[in-house]
Amino acid sequence: MAEYVDKQVVVRADPDRVAHAVATRLLSRIAKRIVEGKKAHISLTGGSMAARVLSAVAAHPRCREIEWASVHFWWSDERFVPRGAADRNDTDAFSSLLDLIDIPRGNVHTMAASDDGIDLDAAAEAYARELATFADPAVGEWPSFDVCFLGVGPDAHIASLFPDRPEIQVTDRAVLSVRDSPKPPSERITMTRPVINSSKRVWLVLVGEDKASALGLALAGASYQSVPAAGAKGRKRTVFFVDEAAAGKVPPELIDSEY
């Protein structure tokens, strides 16, 4: 069981309860950071559960207590399509939370869109430069994320790092362009594993029976080359927030009932 020690699994009954649990913990983490007089850097992800979590943040009573000017939002990946398109990860983020809170526009670090006048490679390079402007020398040429959210696909991909693709192996760059993605849209931008894994906390949020296999492989310490979710690891904590349907094959001893 040694391979499981550094990963926690938090189970709630259904997706709404998962979203509420994640939102509550995120707001507590941000509030603690601000009380300490520090900025909070949060890396967001895409997908329906990401939007559900952000909606739960917006609806939470503590949301109104947060000094959002002390928070910076980033994205671990983005689909290279026109700005405002439904396929973009940031579109749901704005409608679910960012348009509803008082946060300076400069604190919201979106990736370039296909209609911004630059090509895919230039967009990846531009995001790497933006990350570098907030670099924490202790981790690299990028911020030290307090929380990095990740969704997990049925194929166990994270961000736009897909199984058995070259991007998952890259360690000498912060941001990559992705072409011919196995999941549409075909062109994407993604952070690399070193950036993701330099986060203090990596929180993977997944629900549904179709994610049970990916969760099991990630927990079992499978090769990250074929199971990218298995290679996601925060410096302080790595937590899988899942519903009962996704947790069907998780051994009871791995479930953290207190976190």
Rosetta blueprint (number, residue, H / E / L):
1 M L
2 A H
3 E H
4 Y H
5 V L
6 D L
7 K L
8 Q E
9 V E
10 V E
11 V E
12 R E
13 A L
14 D L
15 P H
16 D H
17 R H
18 V H
19 A H
20 H H
21 A H
22 V H
23 A H
24 T H
25 R H
26 L H
27 L H
28 S H
29 R H
30 I H
31 A H
32 K H
33 R H
34 I H
35 V H
36 E L
37 G L
38 K L
39 K L
40 A E
41 H E
42 I E
43 S E
44 L E
45 T L
46 G L
47 G L
48 S H
49 M H
50 A H
51 A H
52 R H
53 V H
54 L H
55 S H
56 A H
57 V H
58 A H
59 A H
60 H L
61 P H
62 R H
63 C H
64 R H
65 E H
66 I L
67 E L
68 W H
69 A H
70 S H
71 V E
72 H E
73 F E
74 W E
75 W E
76 S L
77 D E
78 E E
79 R E
80 F L
81 V L
82 P L
83 R L
84 G L
85 A L
86 A L
87 D L
88 R L
89 N H
90 D H
91 T H
92 D H
93 A H
94 F H
95 S H
96 S H
97 L L
98 L H
99 D H
100 L H
101 I L
102 D L
103 I L
104 P L
105 R H
106 G H
107 N H
108 V E
109 H L
110 T L
111 M L
112 A L
113 A L
114 S L
115 D L
116 D L
117 G L
118 I L
119 D L
120 L H
121 D H
122 A H
123 A H
124 A H
125 E H
126 A H
127 Y H
128 A H
129 R H
130 E H
131 L H
132 A H
133 T L
134 F L
135 A L
136 D L
137 P L
138 A L
139 V L
140 G L
141 E L
142 W L
143 P L
144 S L
145 F L
146 D L
147 V E
148 C E
149 F E
150 L E
151 G E
152 V L
153 G L
154 P L
155 D L
156 A L
157 H L
158 I E
159 A L
160 S L
161 L E
162 F L
163 P L
164 D L
165 R L
166 P H
167 E H
168 I H
169 Q H
170 V L
171 T L
172 D L
173 R L
174 A L
175 V E
176 L E
177 S E
178 V E
179 R L
180 D L
181 S L
182 P L
183 K L
184 P L
185 P L
186 S L
187 E L
188 R E
189 I E
190 T E
191 M E
192 T L
193 R H
194 P H
195 V H
196 I H
197 N H
198 S L
199 S L
200 K L
201 R E
202 V E
203 W E
204 L E
205 V E
206 L E
207 V L
208 G L
209 E H
210 D H
211 K H
212 A H
213 S H
214 A H
215 L H
216 G H
217 L H
218 A H
219 L H
220 A L
221 G L
222 A L
223 S L
224 Y L
225 Q L
226 S L
227 V L
228 P H
229 A H
230 A H
231 G H
232 A L
233 K L
234 G L
235 R L
236 K L
237 R E
238 T E
239 V E
240 F E
241 F E
242 V E
243 D E
244 E L
245 A L
246 A H
247 A H
248 G H
249 K H
250 V L
251 P L
252 P H
253 E H
254 L H
255 I E
256 D L
257 S L
258 E L
259 Y L
